Every structure is written in C-alpha cells, then in structure tokens.
C-alpha cells in the first residue's frame, strides 16, 4: 500500500468546520496532527493522534481506513 492510496483530494476546511464535523461524527473520524512533537505539546485538538510528517510514511499503517481521516 502506498501513502497516496489512503488519501483522496479533499477541500480545505476551516477549524470551525472541523470542530463541527468532530462534534457531529467524532466516532467516524480519525484526527491526525502531523506537526512536530513540540508543536503538539503546546496545543492540539482533543483526541488528536500525533503522527509527524517526518515519520508519517512509517506510521501510516496506524491509520484506520474505516474512518474519515482529518489531518492538520
């Protein structure tokens, strides 16, 4: 499986849109923070999984293909 197999082109959403999506269908969404650990520690969205871009290819098997994946 390639990284591109997991993603489909999506429109950019606002933080407010993401918050509404999570509150409405949080159990159907996997929220992934792709920033570095020091940025995540300063602030992150509740429930977000830290998966920095620097290690994303090695960790992409942790993504749940049954859920809509929202990255930031």
VENWOFEN-V792326 format. One record per backbone hydrogen bond with DSSP energy under -0.5 kcal/mol. NH is the residue of the N-H (numbers start at 1). CO is the residue of the C=O. E is the energy in kcal/mol with one decimal. If there is no record, write none. Layout:
NH,CO,E
NH,CO,E
This chain:
5,2,-1.4
6,2,-0.5
6,3,-1.5
7,4,-0.5
18,14,-2.5
19,15,-2.5
20,16,-2.3
21,17,-2.6
22,18,-2.5
23,19,-2.4
24,20,-2.4
25,21,-2.8
26,22,-1.1
28,25,-2.1
29,26,-1.1
30,68,-2.6
31,29,-0.6
32,30,-0.6
32,70,-3.2
33,31,-0.5
33,49,-2.7
34,32,-0.7
39,36,-1.0
40,36,-2.1
41,37,-2.7
42,38,-1.2
43,39,-1.6
48,45,-2.1
49,31,-2.7
51,33,-3.0
51,49,-0.6
53,34,-2.1
55,52,-2.0
56,52,-0.9
58,55,-0.5
59,55,-1.4
59,56,-0.6
60,56,-1.2
62,59,-2.6
63,60,-1.6
65,63,-0.9
67,64,-2.0
68,28,-2.6
70,30,-2.5
70,68,-0.6
71,69,-0.5
72,32,-2.0
